[in-house]
Amino acid sequence: MADAIVVAEGLHKDYGKTQALRGLDLTIRKGSVFGLLGPNGAGKTTAVRVLATLTEPSAGRALVDGFDVVHQADEVRRRIGLAGQHAAVDEKLTGRDNLRMFGRLYHLPGRVAKRRADELLERFNLSEAADRLVSTYSGGMRRRLDVISSLIISPSVLFLDEPTTGLDPRSRGEIWDSVRSLVADGTTVLLTTQYLEEADQLADEIAVVDHGRAIATGTPDELKAMIGDRLDVELADISNIDLAAGILATLTGSVPTTSDAGRISLPIRSGSVGLADVVRHLDRAGASAADVAVRRPTLDEVFLLLTEVA
């Protein structure tokens, strides 16, 4: 891919007998948000650690902005930012002093570090709290400060490892807005998350990772299309649910799932069954439907199906 900024080829990472990565392949386009989804222990954080030069792969190769993460690690570090699962800011310092400290750690001259800190605080709506101790910040504010501290050097690639874990919906939305703002300015973001909605909202492309390898890659819509649409039927009379489920199974060739509330759901190929046909067959059998709809699967359903198969 000509516009790829992160490339991983056959990454392996072993910790003794444990294989955290088992041939992971990734290609991430410049200026995009790439989501890594997977259950706990799937290898998401290990992949980030390898790409961020925090640990070396046991085998395979990875490039960030054209530089090898093993043999050119210093060049990679000059081009990346990293916000891990746990906030790295100092609660005994103010927000402004934290950012200036990070600037000096990145060897920015004092005047440059000060200017950069002020710019970030203003841009991400933390100016009013800039001179308060971080210990007085809310969880969302603290996490936002942690994210922007990784931007002090204007990285080409930002790694966000589960950035909103434990945050309330409002704070999570603030982080989402920050990510969108970064990408609008050209930063590439690699996001690991356990929140399917987060990946659906933010990611241009997603890799579902399980047992140390990517088992599916695509846009959210492409991944949803992999398992087809779903037909949802709500019956007028719940006593007809077994009869209706049998009719729908014959009509679609799929195995339905039923609920005690008289709802039936089953996968269908796009365009394979018309709603009028469903209503007509049920009416003829005396199992009339109160509501019939075809919907796209959720990313949660895609995730569960893919990881169960893997």
N, C-alpha and C positions, 0 to 999 in steps of 0.2 A: 504494500500500500504506500503510494508516494507521499501521502501526508501523515504517515505514522510517526508519532513522537515517542511511544513506548512499544517495544517489541520484546516478547518473551518466547523463547523456543525451547521446548522440552525441558523445562525447569524441574529439577529434582532437589529435594532437601530431606536428608535423613538425620534423625536424632537417635543414634543407636539403632535399635530395631524398628523404630517408628518412622514411617514414611509420611512426612507432612505434605510434601509435594511429589507427585508421581507423573511427570511429563506434562507440566502445565504450559499451554500455549496461549498467548494474548497478543492482540494488536490494537493499539489505542490511537485514534485520530487526534491530531492537534486541534486544540480549541473545543474539545468536547468533554462531556461528563461520562465516564465509564464506570458502571456499577458492577461490583463483585458481590454476588449473592451466594449464600451457602449456609448449611447448618453449622452449629458449633463444632469446631474441630475439622472443618472441611479444608482448611489451608489458606483462608483469606488473609489473615494477619501475617502468616509466614511469607506469602507472596509479596505483601507490602514491604516487609522487612528486607527481602532480597532486593527488590527494586529500589529501595531507599538506601542500599549499601550497608544496612545494619547487620546483615549476615550473608555469608557467601553460599551460593547454591552448591549442592553436592555434584550436580551435573547440569548440563544445559547452558544456555546463554541468554543474556538480557541486555538490551540497549535502552538508554533514556536520552532522548535528544541526540541520538547518534553516538553516544559514548557507552562503552562497556562497563557494567556495574561492578565488575571485579577488577579489571585491568586499568580502568580509568575512573576509579571511584571518586577521586577528588574533583574531577570535572563534573561528574554526576551531581555531587553534593552542592556545587555552585549553582545548580539549575533547578533544585527541588526544594519544596517545603513539606513538612510532615506534622500532622496533628494526630497523635495517637489516641488510644481509647481513654486515657486518663489525662486530665489537664496538667500541663507542665508549668503553669504560672505560679509565682510566689505570692501566697496570700498575705504576707507581711509587707509587701510593697504595693504602691498604687498601680493602677492600670498603666499610667503613663511611664512610670519608672520600670515596669516590667518590659514594655516594648523597647525602651531605650537600652535596657540591659541586653535584650536579645540582639539588638543592633550591634552593640559592642562585641558580643560573642561571635557575631558574623564578621567582625573586624571592620565594621563601618566607622569612619571618623565620627567623633562625638557630635559635631554639628549636623552631619548627614543622618545619624541615628535619631537625633532629636526631631529633625524635620520629618523624617519618615514616620516616626511614632505619631506625631501630630496629624499627619495626613490620614493615617489608618484609623485613628480614633474618630476623626471627623467623618470619614467615609462610611464607617460602620456604626455610626450613631452611638458612640460611647464617649463623646466629648464631655458631656455633663457629669459623667462618673469618673473621668480620667484621673482626678486627683484624690479619689477615695481609695482606701485600702481594699484590695481584692477580696479580703475576708468578708466585706460587707456586700459583695455582689450576689445577685441571684445565680442559680445554676446556669440559666441560659446566658446571662451576661458573662459569667466566667468562661463558659465554653466558647462564646464568641471571641473573647479576648485571646483564648488559646489558639483558635483558628487564625486570627489575624496576626498573632505573633509569628506564625510560620510564613507570613507574607512579607516580612521585613525586608527581604532581599528581592522582592518581585520575582518569584520562581516561575519557570516555564511550566513545571508540573507540580501539582499539589496533591499529596496523598492524605486522604481523610479516612482514618480507620474508626468506623462506627462513631461518627461525630455527634450523634444526637441521642445516644443510649442514655436512658434515665431522665430525659428532659420532658417537660410537659408539652402539650401540643403547641402552645403559643411560642415557647422558646425554640421548639423544633422548626416552626415556620420562620423564625428569625434566622436560623442557620441556613435554611433553604434559600432565603432571599440573598444571604451573603454568598452562597455558592453560585447562584445565578448571576450575581453582579461580577464575580471573578471571571466566569466563563465569557461574559459579554465583553470583558476587556482582553480576552485572548488566552487566559490561563487554562491549561488542561487539568482536569480533576479526575483522580481515581478514587472512587468512593466504595468502601466496604460497609455493608449495612445488614442488619437483621430485619429492618422494616421494609416490607414489600412495597408499601405505599410510597416510601421515600424514593426507592429506585424507580418506581413508575412515574413519579413526579419529576425527578431530576435527570435521570440517565438517558443519554442519546442511544447508548448501546449497553447491553448487559451480558455478563458471562455468569452462568450458574455453575458454581464449583462444588464438587463433592468428592471426597476421598482423594484430594490433592490434584484433581485435574478438572478442566472445563468440560462439562458434559453437554452444554448448549450455549450458543452465543447468537445474539441478534438484538434488534430493537425490541422494546416492550411489545409492540404490535406483532412483530414477527414471531416472538416467543409464544404469544397468545394464539396466533394462527396455527402453531404446531399441533395444538390439541383440539382445534376446531371450535365451533360454536356450541352453545348449550340450549336445549329446548326446555323451558320451564312451564309446567301446566299446574294450575290450581283448579281443583274439581268443585263443582257446585254441591255435590253430595259426597262426603268423605267415605261413605260405605262402599262406593264404587271404585276404591283406589286399586284393589288387586285386578279388577277387570280392566281398568284404564291402563294400568302399567303393562299388562299383557298386550293390549292393542298397540301401545306405543313401541314396545319392544319389537313386535312384528313389523310395524310400519317403518321403523328406523334401522333395525338391525343392531341396536345398542342396548346395553343393560341399564335399566333405569334405577334410580335411587328414590325412595319415598320417605315422606315424613308423616308424623301422626296428625299434622294439620291438614292433610289432604293435598300436599304438593308433591309433584313428580318432576324429577330433573334427569336429563340424560344427554350425553354428547351426540352431536350430529355434524356431518360434513356440511360446510357452507353451501347453501342453496339446494341441499338434497331433499328437504321436506318443506312443503308450503304450509303456512299456518291454517289456510282454508281446508287443506286435506286433513290436518289434525282434528280440527273442529268437526268436520263432516264425519270422520270415522268414529269419533267419540259419541256424537249425537246418535248415529245409527245404532250403536250398542247400548244406548240408554245411560251413558256415563258422561253427561254434558260437563263442559269446562266453564268455570267462572272467569278464567283468565288464561291466555296462552301468549307466550313471548319467547323470542329467540334473542340471546344475549352473547356477547363475547365473554370468554372466561376471564377471571381475574388473574393477576400475576401470582396471587397466593395459590390458586389452583394449579397453575403451570409449575410453580416451584415444588409443590407437594408431589405432583405426578412425576416430574423429572427426577427428584431425589429418591422417590420410592423405587423407580425403575433402576436407577444407578445402584 
